[in-house]
Amino acid sequence: MQSEAITGVVLAGGKATRMGGIDKGLQALNGRPLWRHVAETLAPQVDELVISANRHLE
């Protein structure tokens, strides 16, 4: 049986209005940004990881 590739998607495109405009994904937790915690948790379970964000695109 052939397995199919699994792509994980993190939806992180909010406006951060409840955070006063501060991007939650960039906030540090234990010295690392929150997005990295999520990515490291999902990485062993997926073949590819995509983060959909609409802020700080540079």
mmCIF file of the N, C-alpha and C atoms, coordinates in Angstrom:
data_MODEL
# 
_entry.id   MODEL 
# 
loop_
_atom_site.group_PDB 
_atom_site.id 
_atom_site.type_symbol 
_atom_site.label_atom_id 
_atom_site.label_alt_id 
_atom_site.label_comp_id 
_atom_site.label_asym_id 
_atom_site.label_entity_id 
_atom_site.label_seq_id 
_atom_site.pdbx_PDB_ins_code 
_atom_site.Cartn_x 
_atom_site.Cartn_y 
_atom_site.Cartn_z 
_atom_site.occupancy 
_atom_site.B_iso_or_equiv 
_atom_site.pdbx_formal_charge 
_atom_site.auth_seq_id 
_atom_site.auth_comp_id 
_atom_site.auth_asym_id 
_atom_site.auth_atom_id 
_atom_site.pdbx_PDB_model_num 
ATOM 1   N N  . MET A 1 1  ? 0.845  -1.180 0.000  1.00 0.00 ? 1  MET A N  1 
ATOM 2   C CA . MET A 1 1  ? 0.000  0.000  0.000  1.00 0.00 ? 1  MET A CA 1 
ATOM 3   C C  . MET A 1 1  ? 0.891  1.243  0.000  1.00 0.00 ? 1  MET A C  1 
ATOM 4   N N  . GLN A 1 2  ? 0.584  2.158  -0.862 1.00 0.00 ? 2  GLN A N  1 
ATOM 5   C CA . GLN A 1 2  ? 1.367  3.383  -0.996 1.00 0.00 ? 2  GLN A CA 1 
ATOM 6   C C  . GLN A 1 2  ? 0.778  4.476  -0.100 1.00 0.00 ? 2  GLN A C  1 
ATOM 7   N N  . SER A 1 3  ? 1.639  5.114  0.679  1.00 0.00 ? 3  SER A N  1 
ATOM 8   C CA . SER A 1 3  ? 1.149  6.192  1.542  1.00 0.00 ? 3  SER A CA 1 
ATOM 9   C C  . SER A 1 3  ? 1.216  7.517  0.793  1.00 0.00 ? 3  SER A C  1 
ATOM 10  N N  . GLU A 1 4  ? 0.320  8.399  1.146  1.00 0.00 ? 4  GLU A N  1 
ATOM 11  C CA . GLU A 1 4  ? 0.278  9.711  0.511  1.00 0.00 ? 4  GLU A CA 1 
ATOM 12  C C  . GLU A 1 4  ? 0.991  10.724 1.389  1.00 0.00 ? 4  GLU A C  1 
ATOM 13  N N  . ALA A 1 5  ? 1.581  11.713 0.740  1.00 0.00 ? 5  ALA A N  1 
ATOM 14  C CA . ALA A 1 5  ? 2.264  12.778 1.476  1.00 0.00 ? 5  ALA A CA 1 
ATOM 15  C C  . ALA A 1 5  ? 1.225  13.616 2.225  1.00 0.00 ? 5  ALA A C  1 
ATOM 16  N N  . ILE A 1 6  ? 1.567  14.010 3.425  1.00 0.00 ? 6  ILE A N  1 
ATOM 17  C CA . ILE A 1 6  ? 0.674  14.829 4.247  1.00 0.00 ? 6  ILE A CA 1 
ATOM 18  C C  . ILE A 1 6  ? 1.307  16.202 4.428  1.00 0.00 ? 6  ILE A C  1 
ATOM 19  N N  . THR A 1 7  ? 0.527  17.229 4.106  1.00 0.00 ? 7  THR A N  1 
ATOM 20  C CA . THR A 1 7  ? 0.973  18.605 4.298  1.00 0.00 ? 7  THR A CA 1 
ATOM 21  C C  . THR A 1 7  ? 0.236  19.187 5.497  1.00 0.00 ? 7  THR A C  1 
ATOM 22  N N  . GLY A 1 8  ? 0.986  19.719 6.450  1.00 0.00 ? 8  GLY A N  1 
ATOM 23  C CA . GLY A 1 8  ? 0.396  20.390 7.603  1.00 0.00 ? 8  GLY A CA 1 
ATOM 24  C C  . GLY A 1 8  ? 0.305  21.880 7.323  1.00 0.00 ? 8  GLY A C  1 
ATOM 25  N N  . VAL A 1 9  ? -0.781 22.496 7.738  1.00 0.00 ? 9  VAL A N  1 
ATOM 26  C CA . VAL A 1 9  ? -0.980 23.926 7.518  1.00 0.00 ? 9  VAL A CA 1 
ATOM 27  C C  . VAL A 1 9  ? -1.256 24.600 8.858  1.00 0.00 ? 9  VAL A C  1 
ATOM 28  N N  . VAL A 1 10 ? -0.479 25.623 9.164  1.00 0.00 ? 10 VAL A N  1 
ATOM 29  C CA . VAL A 1 10 ? -0.688 26.428 10.364 1.00 0.00 ? 10 VAL A CA 1 
ATOM 30  C C  . VAL A 1 10 ? -1.315 27.738 9.911  1.00 0.00 ? 10 VAL A C  1 
ATOM 31  N N  . LEU A 1 11 ? -2.528 27.999 10.358 1.00 0.00 ? 11 LEU A N  1 
ATOM 32  C CA . LEU A 1 11 ? -3.223 29.236 10.004 1.00 0.00 ? 11 LEU A CA 1 
ATOM 33  C C  . LEU A 1 11 ? -2.875 30.297 11.038 1.00 0.00 ? 11 LEU A C  1 
ATOM 34  N N  . ALA A 1 12 ? -2.075 31.263 10.623 1.00 0.00 ? 12 ALA A N  1 
ATOM 35  C CA . ALA A 1 12 ? -1.588 32.296 11.544 1.00 0.00 ? 12 ALA A CA 1 
ATOM 36  C C  . ALA A 1 12 ? -1.744 33.674 10.916 1.00 0.00 ? 12 ALA A C  1 
ATOM 37  N N  . GLY A 1 13 ? -2.876 33.917 10.294 1.00 0.00 ? 13 GLY A N  1 
ATOM 38  C CA . GLY A 1 13 ? -3.050 35.162 9.561  1.00 0.00 ? 13 GLY A CA 1 
ATOM 39  C C  . GLY A 1 13 ? -3.988 36.147 10.207 1.00 0.00 ? 13 GLY A C  1 
ATOM 40  N N  . GLY A 1 14 ? -4.097 36.122 11.512 1.00 0.00 ? 14 GLY A N  1 
ATOM 41  C CA . GLY A 1 14 ? -5.004 37.043 12.193 1.00 0.00 ? 14 GLY A CA 1 
ATOM 42  C C  . GLY A 1 14 ? -4.465 38.461 12.275 1.00 0.00 ? 14 GLY A C  1 
ATOM 43  N N  . LYS A 1 15 ? -5.312 39.350 12.732 1.00 0.00 ? 15 LYS A N  1 
ATOM 44  C CA . LYS A 1 15 ? -4.938 40.759 12.866 1.00 0.00 ? 15 LYS A CA 1 
ATOM 45  C C  . LYS A 1 15 ? -4.386 41.093 14.241 1.00 0.00 ? 15 LYS A C  1 
ATOM 46  N N  . ALA A 1 16 ? -4.444 40.177 15.163 1.00 0.00 ? 16 ALA A N  1 
ATOM 47  C CA . ALA A 1 16 ? -3.934 40.360 16.530 1.00 0.00 ? 16 ALA A CA 1 
ATOM 48  C C  . ALA A 1 16 ? -4.633 41.506 17.256 1.00 0.00 ? 16 ALA A C  1 
ATOM 49  N N  . THR A 1 17 ? -5.910 41.707 16.970 1.00 0.00 ? 17 THR A N  1 
ATOM 50  C CA . THR A 1 17 ? -6.629 42.814 17.606 1.00 0.00 ? 17 THR A CA 1 
ATOM 51  C C  . THR A 1 17 ? -6.749 42.624 19.113 1.00 0.00 ? 17 THR A C  1 
ATOM 52  N N  . ARG A 1 18 ? -6.916 41.393 19.568 1.00 0.00 ? 18 ARG A N  1 
ATOM 53  C CA . ARG A 1 18 ? -7.016 41.146 21.014 1.00 0.00 ? 18 ARG A CA 1 
ATOM 54  C C  . ARG A 1 18 ? -5.668 41.268 21.703 1.00 0.00 ? 18 ARG A C  1 
ATOM 55  N N  . MET A 1 19 ? -4.590 41.245 20.923 1.00 0.00 ? 19 MET A N  1 
ATOM 56  C CA . MET A 1 19 ? -3.235 41.366 21.479 1.00 0.00 ? 19 MET A CA 1 
ATOM 57  C C  . MET A 1 19 ? -2.703 42.785 21.305 1.00 0.00 ? 19 MET A C  1 
ATOM 58  N N  . GLY A 1 20 ? -3.570 43.713 20.926 1.00 0.00 ? 20 GLY A N  1 
ATOM 59  C CA . GLY A 1 20 ? -3.134 45.087 20.735 1.00 0.00 ? 20 GLY A CA 1 
ATOM 60  C C  . GLY A 1 20 ? -2.216 45.253 19.533 1.00 0.00 ? 20 GLY A C  1 
ATOM 61  N N  . GLY A 1 21 ? -2.387 44.394 18.532 1.00 0.00 ? 21 GLY A N  1 
ATOM 62  C CA . GLY A 1 21 ? -1.572 44.482 17.327 1.00 0.00 ? 21 GLY A CA 1 
ATOM 63  C C  . GLY A 1 21 ? -0.267 43.713 17.395 1.00 0.00 ? 21 GLY A C  1 
ATOM 64  N N  . ILE A 1 22 ? 0.019  43.082 18.530 1.00 0.00 ? 22 ILE A N  1 
ATOM 65  C CA . ILE A 1 22 ? 1.253  42.307 18.686 1.00 0.00 ? 22 ILE A CA 1 
ATOM 66  C C  . ILE A 1 22 ? 1.045  40.933 18.061 1.00 0.00 ? 22 ILE A C  1 
ATOM 67  N N  . ASP A 1 23 ? 1.929  40.539 17.184 1.00 0.00 ? 23 ASP A N  1 
ATOM 68  C CA . ASP A 1 23 ? 1.824  39.263 16.487 1.00 0.00 ? 23 ASP A CA 1 
ATOM 69  C C  . ASP A 1 23 ? 2.108  38.111 17.450 1.00 0.00 ? 23 ASP A C  1 
ATOM 70  N N  . LYS A 1 24 ? 1.091  37.289 17.734 1.00 0.00 ? 24 LYS A N  1 
ATOM 71  C CA . LYS A 1 24 ? 1.251  36.182 18.688 1.00 0.00 ? 24 LYS A CA 1 
ATOM 72  C C  . LYS A 1 24 ? 2.311  35.189 18.238 1.00 0.00 ? 24 LYS A C  1 
ATOM 73  N N  . GLY A 1 25 ? 2.356  34.901 16.967 1.00 0.00 ? 25 GLY A N  1 
ATOM 74  C CA . GLY A 1 25 ? 3.306  33.917 16.456 1.00 0.00 ? 25 GLY A CA 1 
ATOM 75  C C  . GLY A 1 25 ? 4.753  34.287 16.681 1.00 0.00 ? 25 GLY A C  1 
ATOM 76  N N  . LEU A 1 26 ? 5.014  35.577 16.844 1.00 0.00 ? 26 LEU A N  1 
ATOM 77  C CA . LEU A 1 26 ? 6.387  36.039 17.062 1.00 0.00 ? 26 LEU A CA 1 
ATOM 78  C C  . LEU A 1 26 ? 6.726  36.214 18.540 1.00 0.00 ? 26 LEU A C  1 
ATOM 79  N N  . GLN A 1 27 ? 5.732  36.044 19.422 1.00 0.00 ? 27 GLN A N  1 
ATOM 80  C CA . GLN A 1 27 ? 5.987  36.174 20.858 1.00 0.00 ? 27 GLN A CA 1 
ATOM 81  C C  . GLN A 1 27 ? 6.795  34.987 21.364 1.00 0.00 ? 27 GLN A C  1 
ATOM 82  N N  . ALA A 1 28 ? 7.710  35.247 22.256 1.00 0.00 ? 28 ALA A N  1 
ATOM 83  C CA . ALA A 1 28 ? 8.602  34.196 22.762 1.00 0.00 ? 28 ALA A CA 1 
ATOM 84  C C  . ALA A 1 28 ? 7.952  33.396 23.886 1.00 0.00 ? 28 ALA A C  1 
ATOM 85  N N  . LEU A 1 29 ? 8.203  32.096 23.857 1.00 0.00 ? 29 LEU A N  1 
ATOM 86  C CA . LEU A 1 29 ? 7.825  31.188 24.929 1.00 0.00 ? 29 LEU A CA 1 
ATOM 87  C C  . LEU A 1 29 ? 9.032  30.295 25.168 1.00 0.00 ? 29 LEU A C  1 
ATOM 88  N N  . ASN A 1 30 ? 9.580  30.357 26.356 1.00 0.00 ? 30 ASN A N  1 
ATOM 89  C CA . ASN A 1 30 ? 10.808 29.606 26.676 1.00 0.00 ? 30 ASN A CA 1 
ATOM 90  C C  . ASN A 1 30 ? 11.937 29.907 25.687 1.00 0.00 ? 30 ASN A C  1 
ATOM 91  N N  . GLY A 1 31 ? 12.031 31.180 25.305 1.00 0.00 ? 31 GLY A N  1 
ATOM 92  C CA . GLY A 1 31 ? 13.140 31.618 24.462 1.00 0.00 ? 31 GLY A CA 1 
ATOM 93  C C  . GLY A 1 31 ? 12.977 31.392 22.969 1.00 0.00 ? 31 GLY A C  1 
ATOM 94  N N  . ARG A 1 32 ? 11.830 30.857 22.536 1.00 0.00 ? 32 ARG A N  1 
ATOM 95  C CA . ARG A 1 32 ? 11.607 30.619 21.107 1.00 0.00 ? 32 ARG A CA 1 
ATOM 96  C C  . ARG A 1 32 ? 10.241 31.173 20.720 1.00 0.00 ? 32 ARG A C  1 
ATOM 97  N N  . PRO A 1 33 ? 10.096 31.651 19.471 1.00 0.00 ? 33 PRO A N  1 
ATOM 98  C CA . PRO A 1 33 ? 8.793  32.178 19.056 1.00 0.00 ? 33 PRO A CA 1 
ATOM 99  C C  . PRO A 1 33 ? 7.735  31.072 19.037 1.00 0.00 ? 33 PRO A C  1 
ATOM 100 N N  . LEU A 1 34 ? 6.488  31.452 19.273 1.00 0.00 ? 34 LEU A N  1 
ATOM 101 C CA . LEU A 1 34 ? 5.395  30.480 19.319 1.00 0.00 ? 34 LEU A CA 1 
ATOM 102 C C  . LEU A 1 34 ? 5.278  29.670 18.035 1.00 0.00 ? 34 LEU A C  1 
ATOM 103 N N  . TRP A 1 35 ? 5.498  30.305 16.877 1.00 0.00 ? 35 TRP A N  1 
ATOM 104 C CA . TRP A 1 35 ? 5.370  29.564 15.619 1.00 0.00 ? 35 TRP A CA 1 
ATOM 105 C C  . TRP A 1 35 ? 6.344  28.392 15.573 1.00 0.00 ? 35 TRP A C  1 
ATOM 106 N N  . ARG A 1 36 ? 7.524  28.552 16.173 1.00 0.00 ? 36 ARG A N  1 
ATOM 107 C CA . ARG A 1 36 ? 8.513  27.470 16.155 1.00 0.00 ? 36 ARG A CA 1 
ATOM 108 C C  . ARG A 1 36 ? 8.046  26.291 17.019 1.00 0.00 ? 36 ARG A C  1 
ATOM 109 N N  . HIS A 1 37 ? 7.414  26.580 18.155 1.00 0.00 ? 37 HIS A N  1 
ATOM 110 C CA . HIS A 1 37 ? 6.870  25.508 18.995 1.00 0.00 ? 37 HIS A CA 1 
ATOM 111 C C  . HIS A 1 37 ? 5.850  24.681 18.199 1.00 0.00 ? 37 HIS A C  1 
ATOM 112 N N  . VAL A 1 38 ? 4.961  25.373 17.492 1.00 0.00 ? 38 VAL A N  1 
ATOM 113 C CA . VAL A 1 38 ? 3.943  24.685 16.697 1.00 0.00 ? 38 VAL A CA 1 
ATOM 114 C C  . VAL A 1 38 ? 4.598  23.875 15.584 1.00 0.00 ? 38 VAL A C  1 
ATOM 115 N N  . ALA A 1 39 ? 5.549  24.482 14.876 1.00 0.00 ? 39 ALA A N  1 
ATOM 116 C CA . ALA A 1 39 ? 6.223  23.797 13.771 1.00 0.00 ? 39 ALA A CA 1 
ATOM 117 C C  . ALA A 1 39 ? 6.963  22.552 14.251 1.00 0.00 ? 39 ALA A C  1 
ATOM 118 N N  . GLU A 1 40 ? 7.643  22.650 15.368 1.00 0.00 ? 40 GLU A N  1 
ATOM 119 C CA . GLU A 1 40 ? 8.395  21.503 15.884 1.00 0.00 ? 40 GLU A CA 1 
ATOM 120 C C  . GLU A 1 40 ? 7.472  20.382 16.368 1.00 0.00 ? 40 GLU A C  1 
ATOM 121 N N  . THR A 1 41 ? 6.289  20.749 16.837 1.00 0.00 ? 41 THR A N  1 
ATOM 122 C CA . THR A 1 41 ? 5.324  19.739 17.266 1.00 0.00 ? 41 THR A CA 1 
ATOM 123 C C  . THR A 1 41 ? 4.725  19.008 16.064 1.00 0.00 ? 41 THR A C  1 
ATOM 124 N N  . LEU A 1 42 ? 4.432  19.740 15.006 1.00 0.00 ? 42 LEU A N  1 
ATOM 125 C CA . LEU A 1 42 ? 3.814  19.142 13.824 1.00 0.00 ? 42 LEU A CA 1 
ATOM 126 C C  . LEU A 1 42 ? 4.805  18.417 12.916 1.00 0.00 ? 42 LEU A C  1 
ATOM 127 N N  . ALA A 1 43 ? 6.038  18.849 12.883 1.00 0.00 ? 43 ALA A N  1 
ATOM 128 C CA . ALA A 1 43 ? 7.028  18.333 11.928 1.00 0.00 ? 43 ALA A CA 1 
ATOM 129 C C  . ALA A 1 43 ? 7.122  16.806 11.869 1.00 0.00 ? 43 ALA A C  1 
ATOM 130 N N  . PRO A 1 44 ? 7.145  16.089 12.983 1.00 0.00 ? 44 PRO A N  1 
ATOM 131 C CA . PRO A 1 44 ? 7.258  14.628 12.895 1.00 0.00 ? 44 PRO A CA 1 
ATOM 132 C C  . PRO A 1 44 ? 6.016  13.948 12.301 1.00 0.00 ? 44 PRO A C  1 
ATOM 133 N N  . GLN A 1 45 ? 4.914  14.676 12.203 1.00 0.00 ? 45 GLN A N  1 
ATOM 134 C CA . GLN A 1 45 ? 3.654  14.086 11.758 1.00 0.00 ? 45 GLN A CA 1 
ATOM 135 C C  . GLN A 1 45 ? 3.310  14.388 10.310 1.00 0.00 ? 45 GLN A C  1 
ATOM 136 N N  . VAL A 1 46 ? 4.058  15.286 9.671  1.00 0.00 ? 46 VAL A N  1 
ATOM 137 C CA . VAL A 1 46 ? 3.744  15.693 8.300  1.00 0.00 ? 46 VAL A CA 1 
ATOM 138 C C  . VAL A 1 46 ? 4.993  15.621 7.424  1.00 0.00 ? 46 VAL A C  1 
ATOM 139 N N  . ASP A 1 47 ? 4.761  15.589 6.106  1.00 0.00 ? 47 ASP A N  1 
ATOM 140 C CA . ASP A 1 47 ? 5.871  15.582 5.155  1.00 0.00 ? 47 ASP A CA 1 
ATOM 141 C C  . ASP A 1 47 ? 6.302  16.996 4.788  1.00 0.00 ? 47 ASP A C  1 
ATOM 142 N N  . GLU A 1 48 ? 5.360  17.909 4.845  1.00 0.00 ? 48 GLU A N  1 
ATOM 143 C CA . GLU A 1 48 ? 5.619  19.309 4.507  1.00 0.00 ? 48 GLU A CA 1 
ATOM 144 C C  . GLU A 1 48 ? 4.800  20.168 5.456  1.00 0.00 ? 48 GLU A C  1 
ATOM 145 N N  . LEU A 1 49 ? 5.337  21.330 5.822  1.00 0.00 ? 49 LEU A N  1 
ATOM 146 C CA . LEU A 1 49 ? 4.634  22.231 6.726  1.00 0.00 ? 49 LEU A CA 1 
ATOM 147 C C  . LEU A 1 49 ? 4.567  23.609 6.091  1.00 0.00 ? 49 LEU A C  1 
ATOM 148 N N  . VAL A 1 50 ? 3.356  24.157 6.039  1.00 0.00 ? 50 VAL A N  1 
ATOM 149 C CA . VAL A 1 50 ? 3.122  25.473 5.460  1.00 0.00 ? 50 VAL A CA 1 
ATOM 150 C C  . VAL A 1 50 ? 2.542  26.362 6.544  1.00 0.00 ? 50 VAL A C  1 
ATOM 151 N N  . ILE A 1 51 ? 3.060  27.577 6.655  1.00 0.00 ? 51 ILE A N  1 
ATOM 152 C CA . ILE A 1 51 ? 2.515  28.549 7.601  1.00 0.00 ? 51 ILE A CA 1 
ATOM 153 C C  . ILE A 1 51 ? 1.872  29.660 6.793  1.00 0.00 ? 51 ILE A C  1 
ATOM 154 N N  . SER A 1 52 ? 0.576  29.853 6.983  1.00 0.00 ? 52 SER A N  1 
ATOM 155 C CA . SER A 1 52 ? -0.159 30.899 6.291  1.00 0.00 ? 52 SER A CA 1 
ATOM 156 C C  . SER A 1 52 ? -0.248 32.107 7.216  1.00 0.00 ? 52 SER A C  1 
ATOM 157 N N  . ALA A 1 53 ? 0.423  33.187 6.834  1.00 0.00 ? 53 ALA A N  1 
ATOM 158 C CA . ALA A 1 53 ? 0.442  34.408 7.643  1.00 0.00 ? 53 ALA A CA 1 
ATOM 159 C C  . ALA A 1 53 ? 0.254  35.605 6.722  1.00 0.00 ? 53 ALA A C  1 
ATOM 160 N N  . ASN A 1 54 ? -0.288 36.681 7.258  1.00 0.00 ? 54 ASN A N  1 
ATOM 161 C CA . ASN A 1 54 ? -0.486 37.858 6.422  1.00 0.00 ? 54 ASN A CA 1 
ATOM 162 C C  . ASN A 1 54 ? 0.225  39.092 6.958  1.00 0.00 ? 54 ASN A C  1 
ATOM 163 N N  . ARG A 1 55 ? 1.075  38.911 7.937  1.00 0.00 ? 55 ARG A N  1 
ATOM 164 C CA . ARG A 1 55 ? 1.799  40.033 8.521  1.00 0.00 ? 55 ARG A CA 1 
ATOM 165 C C  . ARG A 1 55 ? 3.283  39.748 8.479  1.00 0.00 ? 55 ARG A C  1 
ATOM 166 N N  . HIS A 1 56 ? 4.069  40.778 8.503  1.00 0.00 ? 56 HIS A N  1 
ATOM 167 C CA . HIS A 1 56 ? 5.528  40.657 8.553  1.00 0.00 ? 56 HIS A CA 1 
ATOM 168 C C  . HIS A 1 56 ? 6.039  39.702 7.469  1.00 0.00 ? 56 HIS A C  1 
ATOM 169 N N  . LEU A 1 57 ? 5.655  39.969 6.247  1.00 0.00 ? 57 LEU A N  1 
ATOM 170 C CA . LEU A 1 57 ? 5.998  39.083 5.138  1.00 0.00 ? 57 LEU A CA 1 
ATOM 171 C C  . LEU A 1 57 ? 7.456  39.164 4.719  1.00 0.00 ? 57 LEU A C  1 
ATOM 172 N N  . GLU A 1 58 ? 8.186  40.170 5.182  1.00 0.00 ? 58 GLU A N  1 
ATOM 173 C CA . GLU A 1 58 ? 9.579  40.310 4.767  1.00 0.00 ? 58 GLU A CA 1 
ATOM 174 C C  . GLU A 1 58 ? 10.387 39.193 5.265  1.00 0.00 ? 58 GLU A C  1 
# 
